[in-house]
Amino acid sequence: MVPAERLTAADAHRLWLTSGQERSWLTADGGKTWKVVEVGPRFVESVFFFDELHGWAAGETAYPDSKATLVSTRDGGKSWLPASAISKSPEIASCLSSGFSDVQFFDKDLGIAVGTGNMCADVAAQQLVAVTRDGGATWSVSLLKTDEPDAVLRRVRFQSRSVVWATGGSSVYLSRDGGATWVLSHRDPGAQSFGLAVVPGSGVFATGGFGLVFRSRDFGETWTEAKLSAPVADKYFMGVAFADAKRGFACGTDGAIISTTDGGETWHHEPSGRSELLRDVAIFNGDIYIAGDGPIVIKRPLELPSAPRKH
């Protein structure tokens, strides 16, 4: 079974699905057909597109000496060019193996990729952060020192040009200087953090397990956790996305899907009819797409038809 790592809208017409393995897929017809696409890294975790043609992909090279890598495309994914500054980074070179899990850009200049290293020279720092401020011409790579060095930085999201969030292990990290330095914002030792979404007007959301959905409205000063009821209170929630400040969706283990219509104050179970691990959710052209292992992609309209009135 092939995992389904990330769903990413490239433009108004195209949606990408990455697997964390050798295959990625692209649809331009609302998911009716999917085309296999070969992307630069051997294993592709995440893609980010500015428009139909220009984008970046994050992942790692082939085993056994896998190395974190970033590649860019200027022709919609037909060809990819490695970021040479990444391969030459002494921080990455110091690790026995490494990989990037996510890449995001605030604009065409400022971008951040996050991931992890294995058996790096700095044994107290195994989490990778790469920042570009010139559109990928150069990248500054650092190893993030934490007291949870074995955790993988899984997701990164911009709240503004200066405020950036990342999840990894049981922690949420915050940068107030565009990714140059990071501090621990929240930790739940009994859980793992996976999904991450920044929602204007509602704050930042992180999801994980078991039944973990929590939010901060004050840049991480305080966090509140949503109370989920059975049958989803024990699920791991891998992905989360919002259509606007009110409507959001999260997905996870055993086909679990939850949704909110009040900005995350309350969440409700939406039976999916699936049992696979559902890893990511995207809002695209008026539909909600959810990707799961197989890989599978399911969807429903964002706006459900109103029930007919009884007379």
N, C-alpha and C positions, 0 to 999 in steps of 0.2 A: 504494500500500500504506500502510495506517494503522499507525503504531507502537503498541506497547502498553507504556506507561511503568510503571505501578504497580498492584499488586494489594493491596487493603486490606480486611480484615475489619471490618465496621461493628458487628456484634453476633453472636449465635450463629447467625443465619440468613442474613445478607446479606453479599455480597462485592462490592466495587467494583473496576472496572478503569478507569484513566484512560489517555489517549493522548498527553497533551502538546499535543493539538490541540483542536478544538471539541467532540468527542464524548467522553462517558464512558458507562460501562455498569454495570448493577446486576443481580445475580442473587440470587434468594431461594430457589432450588430446587436448589442444588448444581451450578449451571452448565448445567442442561438448557436454560434459556431466559435470555436477557439482554435487558434493557430499556434503550434509550437514555435518558440523563438529561442535561438541560441544567443546567450548574453556572454559578455567577456569573461567573468570569473567562472571557474569550474562549478562552484556552488553559489547560487544567487539567493540572498536573503531578502533584499529590498530594492525597489527602484523608486526614483523620484523624477517627475517630468515637469519642466516649465511650460511646455507647449507640445504640439504634435511631434516636433522634431528633436528638441533638445532635452536631454535627461542624463541621470546618473544611476549607476547600479552599485550595490555594496555586497560583498561576500568574501570568498576565500579561494585560493588556488587549490590544486589537487593534492590529495594525500600522497605520501605520509608527512611531508614537510609543508603542510598548508600554511599560507600566509595571508593576512588580511589584505584585501585589494579593493580599489575603487576604479570604476571605468566610466567613461562618458560617451554619449552618442550625439551626433548632429544630424542624423538622418532617420530618426524615428525608431532606432533599434536595429537597423540593418547591419551596422558596423559599430564597433566599440573600441575606444582608445584608452589604455591604462593610464592612470595618474602616476607618472614616474616618481614623483616626490614621495609617494606612499611606499613603494617598494624599496626606496633608499633610506627610509626612516630608521635611525638606530634603535628606536624604541621597539619597533616591530621586529627588526633583525635580532634583538636580544631575546626574543621569545622562541621557544622550540616550535610552537605553532600558534596561529592566531586567526581571527576572522572578524569581519564586521557584520553586525546584525541589522543595522538600520542606517539610512542616510536621509536627511531632510535639508531643505534650503529655505531661508527666510525670503531671500530675493536672489537675483542672479549672481550676486557677489558672495553673500554670507551663507555658508553651508556647514553642517556638522554630521559626522558619522560616528557611531558608537559600536563597541564590540568587546572582545575579550582576548587575552593572551593566555598561553599555557607555559609554565616554567620559564617566565621572563627573568631577566637579570635582577630586576628589583622585585624580590619575592613578596614584598608588601603591597605591590601594585600590579594587578593583572588585568585591569579593565581599561580598554582603549578608548580614547577620544581624539578625533581628528577634526580640525577646524580650518576652513578656508575663508579668506576675506577678499579674494580676488577671482571668484568664479571658478576655482579649481586649478588655477595656474600653479599655486603653491598650497601646501597643506602643512599645518603644524600639528604633530602627533604627540600625545602625552599619555602616560600611564597614571590613571586615577588612583590615588592612595586612599584605601578605605579599610575598615576592620572586617570587611567581608570580601577579601580579595578573589575568592573563587567564583563569585557571582558573575553572570554574563549581563552586560548592559544590553537590554533588548530593544528599547524604544527611545526615541528622542523627539521632542516637539518644541516648537517655538511658541512662546506667548507674545513676545515682542522681539525687536531686534536685540535687546539686551537680556531679556528673561527667557531662559531655556530650561526644559525639564527632561529628565531621563529616568528610566526604571531599570533596575537590575537586582537580582536576588530578592531579598525581602525589603528592598529600600527604594525610596524615591529621592533623586538628587536634583538640586537647583543651582543654576548659574545665573548670576546677575550681570555678567559682563560678556555676554555673547559666546559663552563656552570656554573662556580662558581659564576660569577657576570654578570649582564646584564645592558645594557643601551638602551634607546630609539633611534632607528636609523631613523625612518620615521613615520609620522602620516598624515593621510588624514581624518579629522573629518567628512567629508561628505560621507565616504565610509566605507566598512568593508573589511578586508583582510582575504582571505581563503587559496588559493593555494600558494605553495612555492616550488621553484626549484633552486638548485645550479648547474650551468652549467660551467664546466671548459672552459675557453677561451671566455665566454660570460657574466659572472657575476652571480648575484643572481636575480631571478624573483619572484615577488609576484603578485597575482591576487585577484580580488574581484569585487565589484560593486560600481557604475554602469559602466560597460565597462572598468574596471580597470585592466590594465596590466602595471606594472612599473618595472624598473631595475636599479641596481647599479653596476658599474664596479670597484668602488674604495672603497670597504668595507664600503659602506653606507655614504660616505662623500657627494655624490650627487646622485640624483635619477632622471630618465627621464621616462615620461609616454608615452606609445604608443597611437597613435590616431586611434581609431577604427571607421569604418564607419557603416552606417545602413546596415543590420538590427540587428547588434550585439552591437552597441554602448551603449545600455541601459541594457545589460544583466549582471547578476552576474556570475563571473567565479570562480568556486569552486575548480577546480583541474588544475594542469599544470605539464607537464613533457617534457623532451628533450631526443631525441635519440642520439644527439651529439651536438657540439657547434653551429650548424646551424639549425637543424630541431627540432621544438618544437610544442606542441599542448596544447590547453586549452579547457575546457568544462564548461558548466554552465546551467543557467535557460533556459526553453523553448527549450531544445534540441540543444542549441547553441554550436558549435565547431568552433574554429579558429586555424590556423596553420601558422607557419613561416618557411621559408627556408633560411633566412639570419641572423640567430642569434638573432631574436627578433626586428630587425629594423622595419620591417613591418609585419602585420598580416592580414590573409585573411579568410573570412568566408567559411566554408565547410558545406553545407547543410547536415543534418544528417537524415532527414525524421522522426525525433522523436520530441515529445513535452514534454517529461518528464524532470525533473530536472536531469542533468548529473553532477555527483559529483566528479569523479576521472578518471584519465587517466594513463595508464601504457604502456611502450614499452616492448614487450616480444616476443622473438623468431621471430623477423622480422615482427611483426604485432603491430598495435596500438589498444589497448583495452580501451573502455570507459564504465564506469558503471553508471547506472542511477536508479532512484527510480522505484520500481516494485517488486523485482529488475530486471533490464535488463542489459545485457552486449552486446555491439556492437563492431565490429572490422573491420579494413581494413588493407591491406598490407602497410607496411611502404613505400615500393617502389611501386608507382602506375605504371601500364603498360604504356609504351610510346604510344602516339597516332600514328596510322599509317601515314606514309608520303603520301602526295598527289603527284601523278605523272601527 
